[in-house]
Amino acid sequence: MVTKTTPQDLMSLLLISFFLHGCATMTQGSMQQISVSSAPSGATVMVNGFQRLKTPAVLELPRKESHRLEISLEGYHPETIDIRKVDSGMVAGNLLVGGLIGYAIDHSSGAAFRLVPEVVQVTLRPILTDPPKDQASSNGNDMKAEKIETDRPK
């Protein structure tokens, strides 16, 4: 028995294939959470020079671009961390199935990428200050030699 394909069948197949593509967009989304902590905690986190948070924090960042974190705390040297976008393995599924539409959707939404590192842990280094000059000279390191006269005949 031979069945006839109707235009409705073709339209249904087309719609199903369209919605199945872009699987990375559907499964992992275009945003990613990045956990940020510091020792000591309470440091300020600047994301791309704008957003200000205090550590510990969980950031929700778009996958389609790289990001720069600046972590600072008074009395400590600031640290800069680059969050890089890298290709995600989810995109390979689109290419294997022949989903060029899905591939394009995943790249335009950013779901074709993932951000690394996913967890940022920073140990801030304290700023060491030099002791004041008065303190340095009073510790005995700058002793002067004195000439001692004796009563010996010359």
Secondary structure, DSSP 4 states (H G I P E B T S, - for coil): -PPPPPHHHHHHHHHHHHHHS-HHHHHT-SEEEEEEEEESS--EEEETTTEEEESSEEEEEETTS-EEEEEE-TTB--EEEEEEEEE-TTHHHHHHHT-HHHHHHHHHHTTTEEEE-SEEEEEPPBPPPPPPHHHHHTTSTTPPP---------
